[in-house]
Amino acid sequence: MESILVSGGAGYIGSHTVKTLLEQSYKPVVLDNLVTGHRQSVPRDVPFYQGDIADSRLVRKVVEQERISAVIHFAARSLVGESAEKPDLYFEENTAKTNRFVSSLLEAGVKRIIFSSTAATYGIPEEVPIPESAPTTPINPYGFSKLMIEQSFSWLEKAYGLEWIALRYFNAAGAALDSSLGEDHFPETHLIPLILKTALGQRETISIFGTDYSTPDGTCIRDYIHVLDLAKAHILALEALGKGIGSGVYNVGTGSGYSVREVIETARLVTGRGIPVLESPRRPGDPDILVAKVEKIQHSLGWTPQYSSLEQIIKSAWAWHLGHPNGFE
Ligand SMILES: NC(=O)c1ccc[n+]([C@@H]2O[C@H](COP(=O)([O-])OP(=O)(O)OC[C@H]3O[C@@H](n4cnc5c(N)ncnc54)[C@H](O)[C@@H]3O)[C@@H](O)[C@H]2O)c1
């Protein structure tokens, strides 16, 4: 069984990936400082190291002790608004710490890494669907902190033979089909959990920020990807690297998008509950449409989304929220 180190494995996407790795007969090992993650989201029989990715001694120890052959690196801060207020925190937590993490991995002999990047590396796109070759001009420090990592990886590849794939996720959503795992961020900033918290009566309204965008119903359109499809993309990327596909950047999305109003309407149908809406002004920096061009990952990694219809995403997320109205607590 191949041992895969999952940094941030107690987080939302990380914990679903740990579950998928187990189902596919890998041995996941989690390194997480629990700054935003939940210990309860990692099964007790999965080796769990509570610590920081920047702790070189710990990273080298884990690699040696657990015979790690590759890494899936989720650990990061990912609040766009917070990154605008504290850019230095994001450059430290995301960029600088990842650099230290990768140095420790290379010293310990691990060269294969799958990295959580983001559509925020593109900024305001000139063309939609957005191809991987589009210009990368992030409009917030979060996106920039991730872009710097992608760029640094090219140099580490030349110098030390790092083999890397950066997956630029669009909007991760949904929950495990058995409702054992789901999305529990604090603070929550993502649309679907916020809508479902409104359906549960934990919030009075769901805000729509801007109703005058250049889209058919005036609200922003985003590309939603089921967290299980996302988890699968990491494993395919890992296997492709192992077979020598070469390093690079891949979008992970479905290639089509839904407007905020469509997401709310689907949530009303799935939950059977009224979801009051508050129409609010636009927020700065929200592009009209963000949808991924997905031919590259489909052709090169053989990845196709299985669970990412909007209805399936919301159904699985709703089952999780109903069963865990207060998250993992
Ligand atoms: N959720 C999305 O839609 C989305 C979209 C694009 C990219 N991403 C990226 O995917 C990754 C996972 O996102 P998520 O939504 O699961 O976030 P999350 O906050 O749920 O998970 C992050 C995990 O990393 C851990 N962590 C953070 N800093 C750490 C450090 N220095 N050392 C050790 N552990 C640390 C946290 O405790 C947490 O368990 C992040 O890198 C994020 O930027 C997420």
The ligand as an SDF file (V2000), in Angstrom:
LIG
                    3D

 44 48  0  0  0  0  0  0  0  0999 V2000
  -13.1060   25.1350   -0.8730 N   0  0  0  0  0  0  0  0  0  0  0  0
  -12.9450   25.5960   -2.1240 C   0  0  0  0  0  0  0  0  0  0  0  0
  -13.9170   25.8220   -2.8610 O   0  0  0  0  0  0  0  0  0  0  0  0
  -11.5460   25.8190   -2.6630 C   0  0  0  0  0  0  0  0  0  0  0  0
  -11.4080   26.3710   -3.9440 C   0  0  0  0  0  0  0  0  0  0  0  0
  -10.1280   26.5610   -4.4540 C   0  0  0  0  0  0  0  0  0  0  0  0
   -9.0190   26.1730   -3.7220 C   0  0  0  0  0  0  0  0  0  0  0  0
   -9.1770   25.6600   -2.4770 N   0  0  0  0  0  0  0  0  0  0  0  0
   -7.9690   25.2510   -1.7210 C   0  0  0  0  0  0  0  0  0  0  0  0
   -8.1490   23.9130   -1.2970 O   0  0  0  0  0  0  0  0  0  0  0  0
   -7.4750   23.6850   -0.0430 C   0  0  0  0  0  0  0  0  0  0  0  0
   -8.4450   23.0700    0.9330 C   0  0  0  0  0  0  0  0  0  0  0  0
   -9.5760   23.9270    1.0880 O   0  0  0  0  0  0  0  0  0  0  0  0
  -10.7080   23.6050    2.1610 P   0  0  0  0  0  0  0  0  0  0  0  0
  -11.9410   24.3060    1.7210 O   0  0  0  0  0  0  0  0  0  0  0  0
  -10.7240   22.1500    2.3950 O   0  0  0  0  0  0  0  0  0  0  0  0
  -10.0940   24.3910    3.4290 O   0  0  0  0  0  0  0  0  0  0  0  0
  -10.0930   23.9780    4.9610 P   0  0  0  0  0  0  0  0  0  0  0  0
   -9.8220   25.2360    5.7240 O   0  0  0  0  0  0  0  0  0  0  0  0
  -11.3240   23.2100    5.3020 O   0  0  0  0  0  0  0  0  0  0  0  0
   -8.8500   22.9990    5.0610 O   0  0  0  0  0  0  0  0  0  0  0  0
   -7.5210   23.4350    5.2270 C   0  0  0  0  0  0  0  0  0  0  0  0
   -6.8550   22.5070    6.2270 C   0  0  0  0  0  0  0  0  0  0  0  0
   -5.4770   22.8480    6.3370 O   0  0  0  0  0  0  0  0  0  0  0  0
   -5.1040   22.9260    7.7060 C   0  0  0  0  0  0  0  0  0  0  0  0
   -3.9760   23.8660    7.7750 N   0  0  0  0  0  0  0  0  0  0  0  0
   -3.9790   25.1770    7.4320 C   0  0  0  0  0  0  0  0  0  0  0  0
   -2.7450   25.7030    7.5890 N   0  0  0  0  0  0  0  0  0  0  0  0
   -1.9380   24.6970    8.0370 C   0  0  0  0  0  0  0  0  0  0  0  0
   -0.5560   24.6170    8.3700 C   0  0  0  0  0  0  0  0  0  0  0  0
    0.2480   25.6800    8.2980 N   0  0  0  0  0  0  0  0  0  0  0  0
   -0.0610   23.4110    8.7680 N   0  0  0  0  0  0  0  0  0  0  0  0
   -0.8780   22.3190    8.8750 C   0  0  0  0  0  0  0  0  0  0  0  0
   -2.1920   22.3480    8.5670 N   0  0  0  0  0  0  0  0  0  0  0  0
   -2.7200   23.5240    8.1560 C   0  0  0  0  0  0  0  0  0  0  0  0
   -6.3660   23.3820    8.4140 C   0  0  0  0  0  0  0  0  0  0  0  0
   -6.4070   23.0790    9.7930 O   0  0  0  0  0  0  0  0  0  0  0  0
   -7.4460   22.6390    7.6210 C   0  0  0  0  0  0  0  0  0  0  0  0
   -7.6840   21.3620    8.1720 O   0  0  0  0  0  0  0  0  0  0  0  0
   -6.9110   25.0320    0.3680 C   0  0  0  0  0  0  0  0  0  0  0  0
   -5.5580   25.0710   -0.0220 O   0  0  0  0  0  0  0  0  0  0  0  0
   -7.7320   26.0260   -0.4380 C   0  0  0  0  0  0  0  0  0  0  0  0
   -7.0140   27.1980   -0.6810 O   0  0  0  0  0  0  0  0  0  0  0  0
  -10.4180   25.4740   -1.9160 C   0  0  0  0  0  0  0  0  0  0  0  0
  1  2  1  0
  2  3  2  0
  2  4  1  0
  4  5  1  0
  4 44  2  0
  5  6  2  0
  6  7  1  0
  7  8  2  0
  8  9  1  0
  8 44  1  0
  9 10  1  0
  9 42  1  0
 10 11  1  0
 11 12  1  0
 11 40  1  0
 12 13  1  0
 13 14  1  0
 14 15  2  0
 14 16  1  0
 14 17  1  0
 17 18  1  0
 18 19  2  0
 18 20  1  0
 18 21  1  0
 21 22  1  0
 22 23  1  0
 23 24  1  0
 23 38  1  0
 24 25  1  0
 25 26  1  0
 25 36  1  0
 26 27  1  0
 26 35  1  0
 27 28  2  0
 28 29  1  0
 29 30  1  0
 29 35  2  0
 30 31  1  0
 30 32  2  0
 32 33  1  0
 33 34  2  0
 34 35  1  0
 36 37  1  0
 36 38  1  0
 38 39  1  0
 40 41  1  0
 40 42  1  0
 42 43  1  0
M  CHG  2   8   1  16  -1
M  END
$$$$
